[in-house]
Amino acid sequence: MEIEQKYTQFVNLDSRPTFPRIEMITFTEMLNQLEQQHRNSSSGKAGKADGTEWVCERIVDTGPLLRLDRPAEKLSKAARYGHPFQRPIYPSHLPLDLVERLL
């Protein structure tokens, strides 16, 4: 699962209004806590068994992604800016409807 804040949210457009970007650091921390709780309840094990955690770049990045990632294998800027099919997408233990409601 990934959530991308579009580049057009960062620039001023004369042709149409844009919505401002939202800083997602606090939301990322909350998702990590929930992810760990759901991971522990589904596997019976504590900790980051699969090595993934929710990460997000700051709003000043050209295309910040909120995504489940492996920090030891951090994506390059080119990979983050590329097509989602060109980078790994890791499964979350969180139900999609829960993430949608939180957003």
N, C-alpha and C positions, 0 to 999 in steps of 0.2 A: 504494500500500500504506500502510495506517495501523494503528497499534496504540494503542488507547486504554486508559488505566487508569481504571477506573470510579470514580465519585464514592463509591459504597458502600465502596470500599477505603480511603477517607479518614476515614470516620466510624465510631464504635463502634455496633454493632448488638446489641441484647439478644436479638433473635430468632434470630440465627445467627452463627457465626464468619465473619470475613472475612480474606482474605489481605492482608498489608501491601503497600503500593506499593513499587516498586523505583526508585531513582534511575537514570535512563537516560542521563545525560550522557556517561559513558565509553563506553557502548554506541553512542551516536550518533556519537562521534568515530571509533570503529572502523568503523561502517557507512560513514562518509564516505570513509575511506581505501580500503575495499573497493570502494565505488561508483566512485571515481576510477580504480582499477586496472582494473575491469571495463569502464568507459567507454572508457579508453585502449586496451584490448586489442580491443574490438569496433569502434572507429571509427578507430584508428590515430592519433588526435589526443590531445594532452595537455590537461588542464585541465577546467573546468566548462563544457563546450560548450553545455549547455542551461540553465545558470543555476540548477540545482537543487542542494540539499544536504539531508541529513538534519537535522532539527531536533526538539527535544523541550522542552516546558516542565518546570519543576521539579515535584517531587511535591506541593508545597503548592498547586498550581493546582487549580481545581475539577474539571477533566477533562483532564489532560495527554495530548497526542497525540504519538506518535513517528511522524513522517511525512516524506516527501520533499517539500520545499517550495522556493519561490523567495523567499529572504530579502528581496529588493527589493519583493516584493508580500506582505508579512507578513499573515497572516489576523487578523481582529479576534477579540476574545474571543467575541462572538456567533457568528461563523462557526465557530470551533473547538468551541463548545458545541452548535451546531446539528447537523442530520442530515448524514451524510457525502455524500449526494447533492447537498447545497447548497454544496459547496466543490469546487475542482478537485483531482483526484487525478492525480499525475504518475507516469509509468512509471519503474521502476527498471531498472538494468542488472544487478542482482543476481538470481540464480536464487532463486525463492521457497523451495525446499528448503534452500538455504544459510542464509537468514534464519531459517527455522524452527529449524534445528539450533543456530544461535548463540543464539537466545532460550532 
